[in-house]
Amino acid sequence: MDLGISGKTALIAASTGGLGLAAARALAAEGVSVAITGRRRDRAEAIAAELRAAGGSAVAIAADLNTPEGISTAVDRTENEIGPVDIAVLNGPGPKPGAAAGLGADDIAAAFELLVKPHHALVSRVLPGMRERRWGRVLAIGSSGVTAPLPNLAVSNTGRAALAGYLKTLAAEVALDSVTVNLLLPGRIATDRVAELDAAAAKRRGVTIEDIQLESRKTIPARRYGSPEEFGAAAAFLCSAPASYITGVALRCDGGLIRSL
Ligand SMILES: NC(=O)c1ccc[n+]([C@@H]2O[C@H](COP(=O)([O-])OP(=O)(O)OC[C@H]3O[C@@H](n4cnc5c(N)ncnc54)[C@H](OP(=O)(O)O)[C@@H]3O)[C@@H](O)[C@H]2O)c1
């Protein structure tokens, strides 16, 4: 299928690794000019160089996207160096685990600081241009916890649900301008973060990482973790031309992990 987005410009937040990088690679493979962003300058530059060597168009932007300055730098440099942002992929680090009963006011504020404010700031910068040009894609990388809140991830569940509410409201407001707004919700995709979480769980419980992975895979109907490539393909499709009538949805990419419809 021709995704019809060759020549578009994408700013992918937190794309020096994991799911953001998977989305960036899949978009670059479709001929999209991509801005690779993250705090690690060397890593961003190496990825952008690799994508350019493969015939693509990519820039590396070192920025802390949890700060207003970082968002400004990322948008300004993307616009100056590759073009107005047609596709914005919202992504960033996940918060620390913890129970809902123990949440303090600071934790609630942190949920918004980490999971709502940076994404809102990025959308606010790029949405007017998308609406004016009457084409745009906003895609947020979330978590299956948006559909079914995950135990002991209270801050994540709270912040991600708030982001989903904001984006769902927005989707209806900008549909007439041919801007789509969607969420892509990973279950367990094999990234560095998931490997670190498994290693931490193994240490905590005094078992091997393989034990943890086996236990985890048993909860997934597909009996395996998803690959970054599978996640990237879903992201590229939601950002594509053929996905023009899909907006306001939360698509799970989870091998069937969440049992509700
Ligand atoms: N993988 C999964 O299966 C899964 C499941 C549910 C939810 N999620 C969520 O999806 C998101 C991405 O997960 P992942 O697995 O891709 O994690 P990851 O492998 O740890 O990658 C995280 C990325 O975020 C970047 N980053 C972190 N802090 C940043 C900041 N302040 N500014 C800019 N970039 C920053 C990192 O790059 P730098 O170090 O260069 O900044 C890295 O590229 C997280 O919110 C995670 O909780 C993932």
The ligand as an ORCA input file, in Angstrom:
! r2SCAN-3c Opt
* xyz 0 1
  N       7.604     -0.263     25.216
  C       6.389     -0.567     25.614
  O       5.933     -1.696     25.431
  C       5.533      0.455     26.308
  C       4.323      0.041     26.871
  C       3.495      0.994     27.466
  C       3.876      2.324     27.484
  N       5.067      2.694     26.933
  C       5.412      4.109     26.984
  O       5.864      4.570     25.711
  C       6.843      5.590     25.894
  C       8.108      5.197     25.148
  O       8.555      3.954     25.665
  P       9.843      3.191     25.080
  O       9.635      1.769     25.411
  O      10.102      3.606     23.694
  O      10.989      3.794     26.046
  P      12.578      3.843     25.815
  O      13.045      2.689     25.012
  O      13.135      4.012     27.193
  O      12.801      5.192     24.986
  C      12.484      6.405     25.558
  C      12.907      7.546     24.644
  O      12.532      8.773     25.288
  C      13.628      9.670     25.165
  N      13.509     10.648     26.245
  C      13.443     10.395     27.577
  N      13.322     11.551     28.254
  C      13.317     12.556     27.338
  C      13.223     13.964     27.411
  N      13.111     14.591     28.596
  N      13.253     14.694     26.266
  C      13.382     14.064     25.076
  N      13.452     12.738     24.934
  C      13.431     11.978     26.057
  C      14.859      8.785     25.231
  O      15.959      9.385     24.604
  P      17.096     10.278     25.332
  O      17.646      9.421     26.429
  O      18.051     10.531     24.202
  O      16.446     11.526     25.797
  C      14.374      7.611     24.382
  O      14.589      7.890     23.001
  C       7.045      5.724     27.417
  O       6.228      6.755     27.911
  C       6.556      4.385     27.939
  O       6.114      4.477     29.265
  C       5.904      1.798     26.352
*
